[in-house]
Amino acid sequence: MKRMGMIFRAKANKALDRAEDPRETLDYSYQKQLELLQKVRRGVADVATSRKRLELQLNQLQKQSSTLEDQGRKALALGREDLAREALSRRSALQQQVSDLEVQHQTLQGEEEKLTLAAQRLQAKVDAFRTKKETIKATYTAAEAQTRIGEAFSGISEEMGDVGMAIQRAEDKTATLQARAGAIDELLASGALDDSSGLHKDDIQSELDRLSGGTDVELELQRMKAELAGGSSSSQQAIEGGQGNPGQQSQPRDTPRFDKQ
C-alpha cells in the first residue's frame, strides 16, 4: 500500500508538473499578495476608525467633565455643597473613563503605526515581486520560443516530426511506384508480359523496323550524292567553253536541251 501510494503521488506530481505553467503560478502568487495587501490596508483603516471614535468619546467626556466642574463651582457658590459634591463625584468618574480611553487611544495609535509600516513594507515587497515576476515571465517566454524554434529546425518537435514522417512516406511510395513502372517496362520490352492494348511490338518487328529505317536513310543519301555530282560536271563544262576565246563574247548557239534526269 505504501508503494502504491508513493507511485500514485509520483505520477500525480509528474502530471501536475507537466500541467503547471510558471507564468500562471507567478500571476496567482502576485494576486494573493495583492489580496493580503488589501487586507492589511483594511486593517489599518479599521484601526484608524476605532482611534477616531475614541478621540470623539474623549472629547465628549472632557466636555462633560468641564461641565460638571462648572456646575460644582456654581452649586458651591450658591451654598449647595451637596450638589457640588455630587458634581465633583461624577467628574471624578468621568476622569477615570477618560484615563482608560486615553490608554486605549495610545494602544490603537501604536497599532495603527505598526500596521501602516507593515502595509508600506508589504507594498514595496509586492512591487518588487511584480517586477521580478514580469522579468521571469519574459525570460520564460523567450526561452520557450527559442526551444520551439530549435526543435523546429532540428526536426525533433512533434509537428515537424509528423511532417518529416509524411515526407518520408511520400518519398518511399514514389520510389516504389518508379521501381514498379521500370520493372513493367523491362518486362514488356523483353516479352515476358503481353501488351493487351496491341500497341506494343515484339522484338522481331522492332528489329525489322530499325533495319528498314536504316535502308531508307542510305537510299536518300545516295540520291543526294548523285545530284551533287551531276551539278558539279555541268558547271565545269561551262567554264571550259568560255575560256576558248578570251577576248570575245561567246555567241549564243542553238544547243540541244537535255532534260535533267
Residue pairs with C-beta under 8 A, 6 or more apart in sequence:
22 136
22 137
22 140
23 136
23 137
23 140
23 141
26 133
26 136
26 137
27 133
29 129
29 133
30 126
30 129
30 130
30 133
33 122
33 125
33 126
33 129
34 126
36 122
37 119
37 122
37 123
37 126
40 115
40 118
40 119
40 122
41 119
43 115
44 112
44 115
44 116
44 119
47 108
47 111
47 112
47 115
48 112
50 108
51 105
51 108
51 109
51 112
54 101
54 104
54 105
54 108
55 105
57 101
58 98
58 101
58 102
58 105
61 94
61 97
61 98
61 101
62 98
64 94
65 91
65 94
65 95
65 98
68 87
68 88
68 90
68 91
68 94
69 87
69 88
69 91
71 83
71 84
71 87
72 83
72 84
72 85
72 87
72 88
72 91
73 84
75 81
75 82
75 83
75 84
75 87
76 84
148 157
151 157
151 160
152 159
152 160
155 161
155 164
184 193
187 193
188 195
188 200
189 203
191 202
191 203
194 200
201 209
230 260
241 250
242 250
